[in-house]
Each structure stands twice: as structure tokens, then as C-alpha cells.
Amino acid sequence: MSDGTLAAPVGRPTLEEVARVAGVSRATVSRVINGSPRVSPDVLAVVEKAIAELNYVPNRAARSLVARATMSMALVVPEDAHRFFGDPYFADVVQGISDRLDDSDYVLNLQLTHPSSPSEKTRRYLLGGNVDGALVVSHHSGDHFLASLGRSLPVVFGGRPLGDVANPGDYYIDVDNRAGARHGVEHLIARGRRNIATITGPEDMPASVDRELGWHDALTAAGLSDHRVGRGDFTEAGGIRAALALVDEHPDIDAIFVASDLMASGALVALEERGLSVPRDVAIVGFDDSPYATRGKVGLTTVAQPAQEMGVVMADTLLRLLGGETPPRVTTLTTKLVERDST
């Protein structure tokens, strides 16, 4: 040690070793690690130097016992695995969450639950002290447990709350789905389309309801009929089924607003099967601006929503809650229309 360098420690460095190398007490090192303001800049520099030299990593489990925190948060998605891994929307949201958590001590645990209600195992996990908070994405109107979860645990929802009124204390991050859909349909009207149908998502999901309302708003304002409705499920297969039914029942359709790009890609397949050309016979507008908007023969005009930004803001809001702050209860992100060949 005479040359000022440290011998490589055997095993995992301890708090005591850091204190010895820094020449301070164990309590002082603990205060530095926990961000206490009761440490002078000179002492802080010495302790941080010792931590770096020893490559010391705080024992998260021990810190959790003291702070009664797990340093974990759950991402709860009431969807089956096929939908979760098949829809690029979820990948973007998770990427945003991961980006925000990178510079925190928190780890993320994924909980896929049944779309109609979470399993008893999920209930026990979330309420059993295993996580400090939860992020909930893609909730349905049947998710009564998830809707009331915020009464027992810090929770941030991706999407507006279930029902017309949020539970007291709920936090949610959403995009303006209704305005985005309205702009998409107004774009179709501006292109001279008059018999405009829609393919909705599930009727028990707020985003789907809002997008249908936006379609209705635009048609009503233009004095156009809004009776051409196909029910989808935010899957490609659902888009195929709904589009086939629509063009068979309403052969006068000249445009379709589709509530997701995944369903819109299915609608393109269905229209081709019926011998209809896009956009000559039927124009299409989707929603998301996902990779599905550009993977087919026809580039899809779509309403872009900032899914990755939503993930960042969701995680940031939960971190602020867990840190004792009071972030805004409601954050609404904007959408924009991306024009391509389908219109």
C-alpha cells in the first residue's frame, strides 16, 4: 500500500472497508450512500473516492430492510402474452420506462394478467410488500382490482382511468385519443371521402372508446353519417375480420379510420382480398405510427402517439411519488398526423 494503490479486496467490499480506506466512520459512509446533507464536501469526496477504488456496491437488500422499500416496481399489463409481445405499442412503452429507470436504483418486474381480472397470485404479489409501486398499462373496464389498486399502493396508469371519474389519488398519463382520432377523420374528409367507417378496439378499453368518439365528432361536425362501425380487438386478425364485415355490409365505404395500426394492417389485407385498391377505392387512416404503418405494400397514414414518451413520464411520475413528491395527477400527451400513401 506504500505506493498509494489498493490491493484488490477479497470477496464483496463492505461498508466497513470503505470507512477504513476513507478514514471515516461507518456512519459517515452510510450517510454518503443515502444522500444525507449532513456531510461536508471534503468528506464526501474522500468517501466517493474510496467507493470507486473498492468498486463498492451498496447492499440493496440491506438498505431495503432499513428503508422498508423493495426498490422494485411492477409493470402490470392485463393482456395475454401473444398480444403483449406482438404489439409494438407495448415495446415502446417499456422502452420509455426502462430509459427513465436507468439512472435510478429501481428494477422493473413484468406482470401479465388475465384481461378480465388479475389472478390471485398477482394480487398477492402486488399487495404482499414485493414492490414499492406499480405501473398499469392497457387496462379494461373489468379490471376492478387494478382500478382500485391505488388505494393500497402508489400506482400510475397508462391511459385515462376506468369510468368517468378517477379514484381519489389516481395518477395517469394519457394521449389525447379523441382529438387524435378526430384529426385523422378530418384528414379523410379533406380528401373528399364521405362514407367513412371505423374499426374500433375493444369496447371495454378507454382508448378505444375515445378514438371512436373522435371519429363520431368529426363526422357529426361535417354532417356525415356515423353508422358504419366494425368492432375489432387491437389485433391484426381482428382488423381483417372487421374490415371484411364492413365492406360486405356497406359496399359504399370509401374510407376507414382504424383505431390501431395493427388492425389497419389487417384491414389492408382484407381490402385486397375483396379486390379493392387503397387509396383509390378506400382510403385508410390508422393510429399509433408503429412499424406496421410502413411494412406493407402501401404506407399507412396514421395518428402518431408518443408511446415511448408515455413510458418515460409514467416511470418519472411513479419515481416522484415514491420520493415523496406530488407530481401532476393527470398528464396528457399530444398526437400528430403522419401522412403516407393510404390516403
TABELUR-V230078 format. One record per pair of residues at least 12 apart in sequence whose C-alpha atoms are under 8 Angstrom apart, sorted by the first residue. I is the first residue (numbers start at 1). J is the second residue. D is the distance in whole Angstrom. If there is no record, write none. Layout:
i=[I	I]
j=[J	J]
d=[D	D]
//
This chain:
i=[6	6	8	9	12	13	13	13	13	14	15	15	15	15	18	18	18	18	18	19	21	22	22	22	22	24	29	32	32	33	69	69	70	70	70	70	71	71	71	71	71	72	72	72	72	72	72	72	72	73	73	73	73	73	73	73	73	73	74	74	74	74	74	74	74	74	74	75	75	75	75	75	75	75	75	76	76	76	76	76	76	76	76	77	77	77	77	77	77	77	77	78	78	78	78	78	78	78	78	78	78	78	79	79	79	79	79	80	80	80	80	81	83	87	87	88	88	89	89	89	90	92	92	92	93	93	93	93	93	93	94	94	95	95	96	96	96	96	96	96	96	97	97	97	97	97	97	98	99	100	100	100	101	115	115	115	115	116	116	116	117	117	117	117	118	118	118	127	127	132	132	132	133	133	133	133	133	134	134	134	134	134	135	135	135	135	135	135	135	136	136	136	136	137	137	137	138	138	138	139	139	139	140	140	140	140	141	141	141	141	141	142	147	147	147	148	150	150	150	151	154	154	154	155	155	155	156	156	156	156	156	156	156	157	157	157	157	157	158	158	158	158	158	158	159	159	159	159	159	159	160	160	160	160	160	161	162	169	170	171	171	171	172	172	172	172	173	173	173	173	173	173	173	174	174	174	174	174	175	175	175	175	175	175	176	176	176	176	177	177	177	177	177	178	178	178	178	178	178	179	179	180	180	180	180	180	180	180	181	181	181	181	181	181	181	181	181	182	182	182	182	182	182	183	183	183	184	184	184	184	184	185	185	185	185	185	186	188	188	188	188	191	193	193	193	194	194	194	195	195	195	195	195	195	196	196	196	196	196	196	196	196	197	197	197	197	197	197	197	197	197	197	198	198	198	198	198	198	198	198	198	199	199	199	199	199	199	199	199	199	199	199	199	200	200	200	200	200	200	200	200	200	201	201	201	201	201	201	202	202	202	202	208	211	212	215	228	228	229	230	230	230	230	232	233	234	234	234	234	235	235	236	236	236	236	236	236	237	237	238	238	239	239	239	239	239	239	240	240	240	240	240	240	241	242	243	243	243	243	244	244	244	244	247	253	254	254	254	255	255	255	256	256	256	256	257	257	257	258	258	258	258	259	259	260	260	260	261	261	261	261	261	261	261	261	261	262	263	264	264	264	265	265	265	278	278	278	279	279	279	283	283	284	284	284	284	285	285	285	285	285	285	286	286	286	286	287	287	287	287	288	288	288	288	289	289	289	289	289	290	298	298	299	299	299	300	300	300	300	300	301	301	301	301	301	301	301	302	302	302	302	303	303	303	303	304	304	304	304	305	305	305	306	306	306	310]
j=[53	54	54	54	56	54	55	56	57	56	29	30	56	58	47	50	51	54	56	47	50	46	47	49	50	47	47	44	47	58	131	132	129	130	131	132	105	106	107	131	132	106	107	108	109	130	131	132	133	106	107	108	109	131	132	133	134	135	108	109	110	111	126	131	133	134	135	108	109	110	111	134	135	136	137	110	111	112	113	134	135	136	137	110	111	112	113	136	137	138	139	112	113	114	115	116	117	118	137	138	139	140	112	113	114	115	138	112	113	114	115	112	235	235	262	290	291	288	290	307	307	307	308	311	307	308	309	310	311	312	308	311	308	311	307	308	309	310	311	312	313	308	311	312	313	314	315	312	312	312	315	316	315	139	140	142	143	140	142	143	142	143	144	145	143	145	146	152	153	153	154	322	153	154	155	318	322	153	154	155	156	318	155	156	157	158	314	315	318	155	156	157	158	157	158	159	158	159	205	159	162	205	162	204	205	206	162	163	204	205	206	204	161	162	167	167	167	169	170	169	318	321	322	170	171	318	170	171	172	173	314	317	318	170	171	172	173	314	172	173	174	310	311	314	172	173	174	175	206	207	172	173	174	206	207	206	206	329	329	328	329	330	314	329	330	331	310	313	314	330	331	332	333	310	330	331	332	333	305	306	332	333	334	335	332	333	334	335	207	210	211	214	335	210	211	212	213	214	215	214	335	211	214	303	334	335	336	337	211	212	213	214	215	257	259	287	303	211	214	215	216	217	218	214	218	337	257	285	302	303	337	215	218	219	257	285	218	255	283	285	343	343	254	255	283	224	254	255	224	225	252	253	254	255	225	226	228	253	254	255	256	257	226	227	228	229	230	246	253	255	256	257	212	215	228	229	230	256	257	258	259	229	230	231	232	239	242	243	256	257	258	259	263	212	229	230	231	232	233	234	258	259	231	232	233	234	259	260	231	232	233	234	259	259	259	257	246	250	246	242	243	245	246	263	263	259	260	262	263	262	263	262	263	264	265	266	267	263	266	263	266	262	263	264	265	266	267	263	266	267	268	269	270	270	267	266	267	270	271	267	270	271	274	271	282	281	282	283	282	283	284	282	283	284	285	284	285	286	284	285	286	287	286	287	286	287	288	286	287	288	289	290	292	293	300	302	292	286	284	285	286	292	293	296	298	342	343	341	342	343	342	343	300	301	342	343	300	301	302	303	342	343	300	301	302	303	302	303	304	305	302	303	304	305	302	303	304	305	338	304	341	342	340	341	342	339	340	341	342	343	337	338	339	340	341	342	343	337	338	339	340	335	336	337	338	335	336	337	338	334	335	336	333	334	335	333]
d=[7	8	8	7	8	7	7	6	8	7	7	8	8	8	7	6	6	7	8	7	6	6	5	8	6	8	7	7	7	8	8	6	8	6	6	6	6	5	7	7	7	5	5	6	7	7	5	6	8	7	6	5	6	5	6	5	5	7	6	5	6	7	8	6	7	5	6	7	6	5	6	6	5	6	8	6	5	6	7	7	6	5	6	8	6	5	6	6	5	6	7	6	5	5	4	7	7	7	8	6	6	8	6	6	6	5	7	7	7	6	7	7	7	8	7	6	7	7	7	6	8	6	5	7	5	5	7	6	4	8	7	6	6	7	8	4	6	7	4	4	8	8	4	5	8	7	5	8	7	5	6	7	7	8	7	8	8	7	5	6	6	5	7	7	7	7	8	7	7	7	7	7	6	5	6	7	8	7	6	5	7	8	6	5	6	7	7	8	8	7	6	5	6	6	5	7	7	7	7	8	8	7	7	5	5	7	6	7	5	6	8	7	7	7	8	7	8	7	6	8	7	7	7	7	7	7	7	5	5	7	6	7	6	8	6	4	6	7	6	5	6	7	8	7	6	6	4	7	7	7	6	7	6	7	8	8	7	7	7	8	4	6	8	6	5	7	7	7	6	6	5	6	8	7	8	6	5	6	7	8	5	4	6	7	6	6	6	7	6	6	5	7	8	5	5	7	6	4	8	6	8	8	7	6	8	6	7	8	5	7	8	5	6	8	8	8	7	8	4	5	8	6	5	8	8	7	7	6	7	6	7	6	6	8	6	8	6	7	7	8	7	8	6	6	8	7	7	8	8	7	7	5	5	6	8	8	7	6	6	5	5	7	7	8	5	6	8	8	7	6	5	6	7	7	7	5	6	5	5	6	8	6	5	6	6	7	7	7	7	6	5	6	8	6	7	6	5	5	7	8	6	5	7	5	5	5	6	8	7	6	5	7	7	6	8	7	7	7	7	5	7	7	6	7	8	8	6	7	6	6	5	5	4	7	6	5	8	7	6	6	7	7	4	6	7	5	5	7	4	5	8	7	5	8	8	8	5	6	7	8	6	7	8	8	7	6	4	6	5	4	6	7	6	5	7	6	5	6	7	6	5	7	6	5	5	4	6	5	5	6	7	6	6	6	8	7	6	8	7	8	6	6	7	7	7	6	8	7	5	5	6	5	7	7	5	6	7	5	5	8	7	7	7	6	4	6	5	4	6	8	7	6	5	5	6	6	5	7	7	8	6	6	5	5	6	7	5	6	5	8	7	6	4	4	7	6	6	6	5	7	8	6	6	4	6	6	5	6	7	7	5	7	7	8	7	8]
//
